[in-house]
Amino acid sequence: MAEAGYYEANITFYVVICWMLAACGGLMFGYDIGISGGVTAMDDFLIKFFPKVYERKLHAKEDNYCKFNDQFLQLFTSSLYLAALFASFLASKSCTTLGRKPTILIASIFFIVGSLLSAVAAKLWMLILARILLGVGVGFGNEAVPLFLSEIAPPKHRGAVNILFQLLITVGILAANFVNYVTSRVHPYGWRLALGLAGAPAVLLLIGSLVIMETPTSLVERGKDECGRKALEKIRGTRNIDEEFEQIKLANEQASRVKQPFRKLFQASSMPPLVIGVMLQVFQQFTGINAIMFYAPVLFQTLGFKNDASLLSAVITGLVNVFSTFVSIVMVDRVGRRKLLLQACVQMFISHMIIAGILVAMLKPVGSLDKGPALCVVIFVCLFVMAFAWSWGPLGWLIPSETFPVEIRTAGFAFAVSTNMLFTFIIAQVFLTMLCEMHAYIFVFFAAWVVVMGLFAVFLVPETKNVPIDAMVDRVWKQHPVWKKFMTD
């Protein structure tokens, strides 16, 4: 068998197009992450759907930390992720029976319909229904796109290719922040434009789903060996694909013996990728990143920024997010996954603690931060976002997509995606309440979680760079000092 990273593969123009179009699923997801916080900070939106929050916001002496605390306002953001949680299991079945490509198509259709309904919503229930439809689209897209990217990428470039998904998430967040900044000046329907434009990346994904090819693994999985061979030849740009194709066939032959993948998922030999895949999703949310990204404009308003300034600050953090993700693309297949995770933990911990210290010392329930401390908070928010963007953000999707064996890959990744959606829902639903109750100490709460994440990465996360996706058991799990105890011949 060829050693890790030595299957012959050329980077053809067609396969780059496949990567970029599939990664538009990340653009779709990222736009929604970024757009909701900006929209919930727009007065016209609050007047239409949340008049009590608007009235509270107008009170000069209202507690800074509590003026946006409203369960229904949080439900507007979080309902999408609850829907995505359940949709991810349907998407797992779709990936197995229909393939990765049709599942991506389904994701784009749900998202287009949801974005249109968001734009024309006249009642709160219409808005929530639209968010649920968007959530189904996110569930299907977040299941299929990372799997597609991992299965189509050469082993030596798999990390960088898979991070295209996270890169497009960051681009989507940045685009949403910019749209929020512009449409906040369009009265009284700027929020409709902001929500409706979510359909744009979904249209790109729809086009992409019609252009991309199915992955060789998915074709072989569904008994289309000859089509799988031709697809692999086209993807690799060479006819010398015998060894890699045999590895794919062998993995699928072993997988075909597993009739109940969800039961297999809970056997001892499946514990290493399952525990890591699930916990990475939990930790990704408890870094505090989505609390910042969902509610960046609201958070900056809490610090005393005016509406325009808060939206502009969110644009700045969005730019940092995008450019820092390029660092991950360049470094992930050079320095490896673990070093990026551990370095980021140190940087995120320091950032959280300094932000907490400034806010505890200087931001009172009434009033705002002075210009200097406020600028310092923005800088350390950017340093936090920077560290997340080259580590736990992209690697939270990459590592689960590359470590599950093929017989439980779609089932295992469904658990990872659903866990991500569950904890994204939890954070989105409770963050404003936590901010109200905990004040600045919420950043200490997230810092404590960063310490736990670092310890997890030190002892339980193996290095997977350059290991072929269907050779993880022998080359990773059976060599790891902890996880080898779970493996059986």
VEXDREN-2710 file (C-alpha; in Angstrom, 1 decimal):
% VEXDREN-2710
k/r/px/py/pz
1/MET/0.0/0.0/0.0
2/ALA/1.2/3.5/-0.7
3/GLU/2.6/5.4/2.2
4/ALA/0.6/8.3/3.7
5/GLY/0.3/11.2/1.2
6/TYR/1.9/9.3/-1.7
7/TYR/-1.1/8.3/-3.8
8/GLU/-0.6/10.0/-7.1
9/ALA/-2.8/13.0/-7.5
10/ASN/-2.8/16.1/-9.7
11/ILE/-4.7/19.3/-8.8
12/THR/-6.9/19.8/-11.8
13/PHE/-9.0/22.9/-12.6
14/TYR/-12.1/20.8/-12.5
15/VAL/-11.5/19.4/-9.0
16/VAL/-10.7/22.9/-7.7
17/ILE/-14.1/24.0/-9.0
18/CYS/-15.7/21.1/-7.2
19/TRP/-14.0/22.0/-4.0
20/MET/-15.0/25.7/-4.2
21/LEU/-18.6/25.0/-5.1
22/ALA/-19.1/22.4/-2.4
23/ALA/-17.5/24.7/0.1
24/CYS/-20.3/27.2/-0.7
25/GLY/-22.1/25.2/2.0
26/GLY/-19.8/27.0/4.4
27/LEU/-20.7/30.3/2.9
28/MET/-24.4/29.6/3.4
29/PHE/-23.9/28.6/7.0
30/GLY/-21.5/31.5/7.8
31/TYR/-23.9/34.1/6.3
32/ASP/-26.6/32.9/8.7
33/ILE/-24.3/33.0/11.7
34/GLY/-23.4/36.6/10.9
35/ILE/-26.7/37.9/9.8
36/SER/-28.8/37.1/12.9
37/GLY/-26.8/39.2/15.4
38/GLY/-26.9/42.3/13.2
39/VAL/-30.6/41.9/12.4
40/THR/-31.5/41.6/16.1
41/ALA/-29.6/44.9/16.7
42/MET/-31.7/46.8/14.1
43/ASP/-34.4/49.0/15.6
44/ASP/-36.8/48.4/12.7
45/PHE/-36.6/44.6/13.2
46/LEU/-37.2/45.0/17.0
47/ILE/-40.1/47.3/16.5
48/LYS/-41.7/44.8/14.1
49/PHE/-41.2/41.6/16.1
50/PHE/-39.9/42.4/19.6
51/PRO/-41.3/45.8/20.7
52/LYS/-40.7/45.1/24.4
53/VAL/-37.0/44.6/23.7
54/TYR/-37.0/47.9/21.7
55/GLU/-38.6/49.8/24.6
56/ARG/-36.1/48.3/27.1
57/LYS/-33.2/49.3/24.8
58/LEU/-34.4/53.0/24.8
59/HIS/-34.2/53.3/28.6
60/ALA/-31.0/55.1/29.3
61/LYS/-30.6/53.6/32.8
62/GLU/-31.3/50.0/31.7
63/ASP/-28.6/47.5/32.8
64/ASN/-26.1/47.4/29.9
65/TYR/-25.8/43.6/30.3
66/CYS/-29.5/42.9/30.3
67/LYS/-31.1/45.2/27.7
68/PHE/-31.3/42.5/25.0
69/ASN/-32.2/39.7/27.3
70/ASP/-35.4/38.1/25.7
71/GLN/-36.1/34.4/25.2
72/PHE/-38.0/34.9/22.0
73/LEU/-35.3/37.1/20.6
74/GLN/-32.8/34.4/21.4
75/LEU/-35.2/31.8/19.9
76/PHE/-35.0/33.7/16.6
77/THR/-31.3/32.9/16.4
78/SER/-31.3/29.5/18.1
79/SER/-34.3/27.8/16.4
80/LEU/-32.3/27.2/13.3
81/TYR/-29.8/25.1/15.1
82/LEU/-32.4/23.0/16.9
83/ALA/-33.9/22.1/13.4
84/ALA/-30.4/21.4/12.1
85/LEU/-29.8/19.0/15.0
86/PHE/-32.7/16.7/13.9
87/ALA/-32.1/17.3/10.1
88/SER/-28.5/16.0/10.5
89/PHE/-29.7/12.4/11.1
90/LEU/-31.9/12.6/8.0
91/ALA/-28.9/13.9/6.2
92/SER/-26.9/10.9/7.3
93/LYS/-29.4/8.6/5.7
94/SER/-29.5/10.7/2.6
95/CYS/-25.7/10.7/2.3
96/THR/-25.7/6.9/2.5
97/THR/-28.6/6.1/0.2
98/LEU/-28.6/9.0/-2.2
99/GLY/-25.0/10.2/-2.1
100/ARG/-23.2/13.3/-1.0
101/LYS/-24.1/15.3/-4.1
102/PRO/-27.9/15.0/-3.9
103/THR/-27.8/15.7/-0.2
104/ILE/-26.0/19.0/-1.0
105/LEU/-28.7/19.8/-3.5
106/ILE/-31.4/19.2/-0.9
107/ALA/-29.6/21.5/1.5
108/SER/-29.6/24.4/-1.0
109/ILE/-33.3/24.0/-1.7
110/PHE/-34.3/24.2/1.9
111/PHE/-32.1/27.2/2.5
112/ILE/-33.5/29.1/-0.5
113/VAL/-37.0/28.6/0.6
114/GLY/-36.2/29.6/4.2
115/SER/-34.4/32.7/3.1
116/LEU/-37.4/33.8/1.0
117/LEU/-39.8/33.2/3.8
118/SER/-37.5/35.2/6.2
119/ALA/-37.6/38.2/3.8
120/VAL/-41.4/38.3/3.6
121/ALA/-42.3/37.3/7.2
122/ALA/-45.1/39.4/8.6
123/LYS/-45.6/37.5/11.9
124/LEU/-43.2/36.0/14.4
125/TRP/-44.3/32.5/13.7
126/MET/-43.5/33.0/10.0
127/LEU/-40.0/34.1/11.0
128/ILE/-39.5/31.1/13.3
129/LEU/-40.8/28.7/10.5
130/ALA/-38.3/30.3/8.1
131/ARG/-35.5/29.7/10.6
132/ILE/-36.5/26.0/10.9
133/LEU/-36.4/25.6/7.1
134/LEU/-33.0/27.3/7.1
135/GLY/-32.0/24.9/9.9
136/VAL/-32.9/21.8/7.8
137/GLY/-30.7/23.3/5.0
138/VAL/-27.8/23.8/7.5
139/GLY/-28.2/20.3/8.9
140/PHE/-28.0/18.7/5.4
141/GLY/-25.2/21.0/4.2
142/ASN/-23.0/20.6/7.3
143/GLU/-23.4/16.8/7.1
144/ALA/-22.6/16.4/3.4
145/VAL/-20.1/19.2/2.5
146/PRO/-17.3/18.3/4.9
147/LEU/-17.7/14.6/4.0
148/PHE/-17.6/15.4/0.3
149/LEU/-14.4/17.6/0.7
150/SER/-12.6/14.9/2.8
151/GLU/-13.4/12.1/0.4
152/ILE/-12.5/14.0/-2.7
153/ALA/-9.2/15.4/-1.4
154/PRO/-5.8/13.8/-1.8
155/PRO/-4.4/12.7/1.6
156/LYS/-1.5/15.2/1.6
157/HIS/-3.9/18.1/0.9
158/ARG/-7.0/16.9/2.8
159/GLY/-6.6/19.3/5.7
160/ALA/-6.3/22.4/3.5
161/VAL/-9.2/21.3/1.2
162/ASN/-11.5/20.5/4.1
163/ILE/-10.8/23.9/5.6
164/LEU/-12.3/25.5/2.5
165/PHE/-15.6/24.8/4.3
166/GLN/-14.5/26.8/7.4
167/LEU/-13.0/29.5/5.2
168/LEU/-16.3/30.0/3.4
169/ILE/-18.0/30.1/6.8
170/THR/-15.8/33.0/7.8
171/VAL/-16.4/34.7/4.4
172/GLY/-20.1/34.2/4.9
173/ILE/-19.9/35.8/8.4
174/LEU/-17.9/38.8/7.0
175/ALA/-20.4/39.2/4.1
176/ALA/-23.3/39.2/6.6
177/ASN/-21.6/41.8/8.8
178/PHE/-21.0/44.0/5.8
179/VAL/-24.7/43.5/4.7
180/ASN/-25.9/44.3/8.2
181/TYR/-23.8/47.5/8.2
182/VAL/-25.3/48.7/4.9
183/THR/-28.9/47.6/5.3
184/SER/-29.1/49.0/8.9
185/ARG/-29.4/52.4/7.1
186/VAL/-32.3/51.3/4.9
187/HIS/-35.5/52.0/6.8
188/PRO/-37.8/50.4/7.5
189/TYR/-37.1/47.2/5.5
190/GLY/-33.3/46.9/5.8
191/TRP/-33.7/43.7/7.9
192/ARG/-35.8/42.1/5.1
193/LEU/-32.9/42.7/2.6
194/ALA/-30.4/41.3/5.1
195/LEU/-32.4/38.1/5.7
196/GLY/-33.4/37.6/2.1
197/LEU/-29.8/37.8/0.8
198/ALA/-29.2/34.5/2.6
199/GLY/-30.6/33.0/-0.6
200/ALA/-27.6/34.2/-2.6
201/PRO/-25.0/31.7/-1.2
202/ALA/-27.7/29.0/-1.3
203/VAL/-28.2/29.6/-5.1
204/LEU/-24.4/29.2/-5.5
205/LEU/-24.6/25.9/-3.6
206/LEU/-27.5/24.8/-5.8
207/ILE/-25.5/25.5/-8.9
208/GLY/-22.5/23.7/-7.4
209/SER/-24.6/20.6/-6.6
210/LEU/-25.5/20.3/-10.2
211/VAL/-21.8/20.7/-11.4
212/ILE/-19.8/18.6/-8.9
213/MET/-19.3/14.9/-9.3
214/GLU/-20.2/12.3/-6.7
215/THR/-17.3/11.1/-4.5
216/PRO/-15.7/7.7/-5.4
217/THR/-16.3/6.5/-1.9
218/SER/-20.0/7.2/-2.1
219/LEU/-20.3/5.5/-5.6
220/VAL/-18.5/2.4/-4.4
221/GLU/-20.5/2.4/-1.2
222/ARG/-23.7/2.2/-3.4
223/GLY/-22.3/-0.6/-5.6
224/LYS/-21.2/1.6/-8.6
225/ASP/-17.6/0.4/-8.7
226/GLU/-16.9/1.3/-12.3
227/CYS/-18.3/4.8/-11.9
228/GLY/-16.3/5.1/-8.7
229/ARG/-13.1/4.2/-10.6
230/LYS/-13.8/6.7/-13.4
231/ALA/-14.6/9.4/-10.8
232/LEU/-11.4/8.8/-9.0
233/GLU/-9.4/9.0/-12.2
234/LYS/-11.0/12.3/-13.1
235/ILE/-10.6/13.7/-9.6
236/ARG/-6.9/12.7/-9.4
237/GLY/-6.1/13.7/-13.0
238/THR/-4.3/10.3/-13.6
239/ARG/-5.1/6.7/-14.5
240/ASN/-2.6/5.5/-11.9
241/ILE/-5.2/5.2/-9.1
242/ASP/-5.2/1.4/-8.6
243/GLU/-3.8/1.4/-5.0
244/GLU/-6.0/4.2/-3.8
245/PHE/-9.1/2.6/-5.4
246/GLU/-8.3/-0.8/-3.9
247/GLN/-8.1/0.9/-0.5
248/ILE/-11.5/2.5/-1.0
249/LYS/-13.0/-0.8/-2.2
250/LEU/-11.5/-2.7/0.8
251/ALA/-12.9/-0.1/3.2
252/ASN/-16.3/-0.4/1.7
253/GLU/-16.3/-4.2/1.6
254/GLN/-15.7/-4.1/5.3
255/ALA/-18.4/-1.5/5.7
256/SER/-20.9/-3.6/3.8
257/ARG/-20.8/-6.2/6.6
258/VAL/-22.1/-3.6/9.0
259/LYS/-25.9/-3.6/8.7
260/GLN/-26.6/-1.3/11.6
261/PRO/-24.0/1.5/11.5
262/PHE/-25.6/3.4/14.4
263/ARG/-25.3/0.3/16.6
264/LYS/-21.7/-0.2/15.4
265/LEU/-21.0/3.4/16.3
266/PHE/-21.3/2.6/20.0
267/GLN/-19.0/-0.4/20.1
268/ALA/-15.7/-0.1/21.7
269/SER/-13.7/0.1/18.5
270/SER/-15.7/3.1/17.4
271/MET/-15.2/5.0/20.6
272/PRO/-12.0/6.9/19.7
273/PRO/-13.4/8.8/16.7
274/LEU/-16.9/9.1/18.3
275/VAL/-15.6/10.7/21.5
276/ILE/-13.2/13.0/19.7
277/GLY/-15.8/13.9/17.0
278/VAL/-18.5/14.7/19.6
279/MET/-16.3/16.5/22.1
280/LEU/-14.7/18.7/19.5
281/GLN/-18.1/20.0/18.7
282/VAL/-18.9/20.7/22.3
283/PHE/-15.6/22.4/22.9
284/GLN/-16.0/24.4/19.6
285/GLN/-19.1/26.1/21.0
286/PHE/-17.8/26.5/24.6
287/THR/-14.9/28.5/23.3
288/GLY/-17.5/31.3/23.2
289/ILE/-17.0/31.9/19.5
290/ASN/-20.6/31.7/18.4
291/ALA/-21.7/33.9/21.3
292/ILE/-19.4/36.5/19.9
293/MET/-20.3/35.9/16.2
294/PHE/-24.1/35.6/16.7
295/TYR/-24.3/38.6/18.9
296/ALA/-21.2/40.7/17.9
297/PRO/-23.2/43.9/17.2
298/VAL/-25.3/43.4/20.4
299/LEU/-22.2/42.7/22.4
300/PHE/-20.5/45.8/21.1
301/GLN/-23.6/47.9/21.9
302/THR/-23.5/46.5/25.4
303/LEU/-20.0/47.9/25.7
304/GLY/-21.3/51.3/24.8
305/PHE/-20.7/51.4/21.0
306/LYS/-23.3/53.2/18.9
307/ASN/-25.3/51.1/16.4
308/ASP/-23.1/51.9/13.4
309/ALA/-19.9/51.5/15.4
310/SER/-21.0/48.1/16.7
311/LEU/-21.8/46.9/13.3
312/LEU/-18.4/48.2/12.0
313/SER/-16.6/46.4/14.8
314/ALA/-18.4/43.2/13.8
315/VAL/-17.1/43.7/10.3
316/ILE/-13.6/44.1/11.6
317/THR/-13.8/40.8/13.6
318/GLY/-15.2/39.2/10.4
319/LEU/-12.1/40.3/8.5
320/VAL/-9.8/38.9/11.1
321/ASN/-11.8/35.7/11.0
322/VAL/-11.3/35.3/7.2
323/PHE/-7.6/36.1/7.1
324/SER/-6.8/33.9/10.1
325/THR/-8.5/30.9/8.4
326/PHE/-5.9/31.2/5.6
327/VAL/-3.3/30.5/8.3
328/SER/-4.9/27.2/9.0
329/ILE/-5.1/26.3/5.3
330/VAL/-1.3/26.9/5.0
331/MET/-0.3/25.3/8.2
332/VAL/-2.7/22.4/9.0
333/ASP/-0.9/19.9/6.7
334/ARG/2.5/21.2/7.7
335/VAL/2.6/21.5/11.5
336/GLY/-0.4/19.2/12.0
337/ARG/-3.7/19.4/13.9
338/ARG/-2.6/19.1/17.5
339/LYS/-0.1/22.0/17.5
340/LEU/-2.7/24.4/16.1
341/LEU/-5.3/23.3/18.7
342/LEU/-2.9/23.7/21.6
343/GLN/-1.4/27.1/20.6
344/ALA/-4.9/28.5/20.1
345/CYS/-6.0/27.4/23.6
346/VAL/-3.2/29.6/25.1
347/GLN/-4.1/32.6/23.0
348/MET/-7.9/32.2/23.6
349/PHE/-7.5/31.8/27.3
350/ILE/-5.4/35.0/27.6
351/SER/-7.8/36.9/25.4
352/HIS/-10.8/35.9/27.5
353/MET/-9.2/36.7/30.8
354/ILE/-8.0/40.2/29.7
355/ILE/-11.5/41.0/28.3
356/ALA/-13.0/39.9/31.5
357/GLY/-10.6/42.0/33.5
358/ILE/-11.3/45.2/31.6
359/LEU/-15.0/44.8/31.8
360/VAL/-15.1/43.9/35.5
361/ALA/-12.9/46.9/36.3
362/MET/-14.4/49.5/33.9
363/LEU/-17.9/48.6/32.5
364/LYS/-20.7/49.3/35.0
365/PRO/-24.4/48.4/34.5
366/VAL/-25.0/52.0/33.5
367/GLY/-22.8/54.0/31.2
368/SER/-20.2/52.8/28.7
369/LEU/-16.5/52.1/28.3
370/ASP/-14.1/54.9/27.6
371/LYS/-12.6/54.9/24.1
372/GLY/-9.3/53.4/25.2
373/PRO/-10.6/50.4/27.1
374/ALA/-13.3/49.8/24.4
375/LEU/-10.6/49.7/21.7
376/CYS/-8.6/47.3/23.9
377/VAL/-11.6/45.0/24.2
378/VAL/-12.1/45.0/20.4
379/ILE/-8.4/44.1/19.9
380/PHE/-8.6/41.1/22.3
381/VAL/-11.8/40.0/20.7
382/CYS/-9.9/40.0/17.4
383/LEU/-7.0/38.0/18.9
384/PHE/-9.5/35.5/20.3
385/VAL/-11.3/35.2/16.9
386/MET/-7.9/34.9/15.2
387/ALA/-6.8/31.9/17.4
388/PHE/-10.2/30.2/16.9
389/ALA/-10.1/30.7/13.1
390/TRP/-6.9/28.8/12.6
391/SER/-7.6/26.0/15.0
392/TRP/-10.8/24.9/16.8
393/GLY/-13.1/26.4/14.1
394/PRO/-11.8/24.5/11.0
395/LEU/-10.4/21.5/12.8
396/GLY/-13.7/20.9/14.6
397/TRP/-15.1/20.0/11.2
398/LEU/-11.9/18.5/9.6
399/ILE/-11.0/15.9/12.3
400/PRO/-14.4/14.2/12.6
401/SER/-14.7/14.1/8.8
402/GLU/-11.4/12.3/8.4
403/THR/-11.3/9.9/11.3
404/PHE/-14.5/7.8/11.2
405/PRO/-14.1/4.5/9.2
406/VAL/-16.3/4.2/6.2
407/GLU/-18.8/1.8/7.7
408/ILE/-19.8/4.4/10.3
409/ARG/-18.7/7.6/8.6
410/THR/-22.0/9.1/7.8
411/ALA/-23.6/7.9/11.1
412/GLY/-20.6/9.2/13.1
413/PHE/-20.4/12.5/11.3
414/ALA/-24.2/12.9/11.9
415/PHE/-23.5/12.6/15.6
416/ALA/-20.8/15.2/15.3
417/VAL/-23.0/17.6/13.3
418/SER/-26.0/17.1/15.6
419/THR/-23.8/17.7/18.7
420/ASN/-22.5/20.9/17.1
421/MET/-26.1/22.0/16.4
422/LEU/-27.3/21.1/19.9
423/PHE/-24.6/23.1/21.6
424/THR/-24.9/26.0/19.1
425/PHE/-28.6/26.0/20.0
426/ILE/-27.8/26.1/23.7
427/ILE/-25.3/28.9/23.4
428/ALA/-27.5/30.9/21.1
429/GLN/-30.5/30.4/23.4
430/VAL/-28.9/31.3/26.7
431/PHE/-26.0/33.7/25.9
432/LEU/-27.9/36.9/26.4
433/THR/-29.4/35.6/29.6
434/MET/-26.0/34.5/30.8
435/LEU/-24.6/37.9/29.9
436/CYS/-27.4/39.5/32.0
437/GLU/-26.7/37.2/35.0
438/MET/-23.0/36.8/34.9
439/HIS/-22.0/40.2/33.4
440/ALA/-18.3/40.2/32.5
441/TYR/-17.6/36.9/34.3
442/ILE/-19.1/35.1/31.3
443/PHE/-15.7/35.5/29.7
444/VAL/-14.1/33.7/32.7
445/PHE/-16.7/30.9/32.2
446/PHE/-15.5/30.5/28.6
447/ALA/-11.8/30.7/29.6
448/ALA/-12.3/27.8/32.0
449/TRP/-13.7/25.7/29.2
450/VAL/-10.6/26.6/27.1
451/VAL/-8.4/25.0/29.8
452/VAL/-10.5/21.8/29.7
453/MET/-10.2/21.8/25.9
454/GLY/-6.4/22.1/26.0
455/LEU/-6.1/19.1/28.4
456/PHE/-8.4/17.1/26.1
457/ALA/-6.2/17.9/23.1
458/VAL/-3.0/17.0/25.0
459/PHE/-4.1/13.6/26.1
460/LEU/-6.8/12.4/23.7
461/VAL/-6.4/14.0/20.2
462/PRO/-4.0/12.1/18.0
463/GLU/-2.2/13.6/15.0
464/THR/-3.9/12.7/11.7
465/LYS/-2.0/14.8/9.1
466/ASN/-1.1/12.9/5.9
467/VAL/-2.8/9.7/7.0
468/PRO/-5.1/8.3/4.2
469/ILE/-8.7/8.6/5.3
470/ASP/-9.4/4.8/5.1
471/ALA/-6.2/3.9/7.0
472/MET/-6.9/5.6/10.3
473/VAL/-7.5/2.5/12.4
474/ASP/-4.0/0.9/11.8
475/ARG/-2.0/4.1/11.6
476/VAL/-3.7/6.2/14.2
477/TRP/-6.0/4.5/16.7
478/LYS/-3.9/1.3/17.2
479/GLN/-0.8/3.4/17.8
480/HIS/-2.3/5.8/20.3
481/PRO/-1.4/5.2/24.0
482/VAL/-5.0/5.6/25.2
483/TRP/-7.2/4.7/22.2
484/LYS/-5.3/1.5/21.3
485/LYS/-7.0/-0.2/24.3
486/PHE/-10.3/0.2/22.5
487/MET/-9.2/-1.4/19.3
488/THR/-9.7/-5.1/18.5
489/ASP/-8.3/-7.1/15.6
END
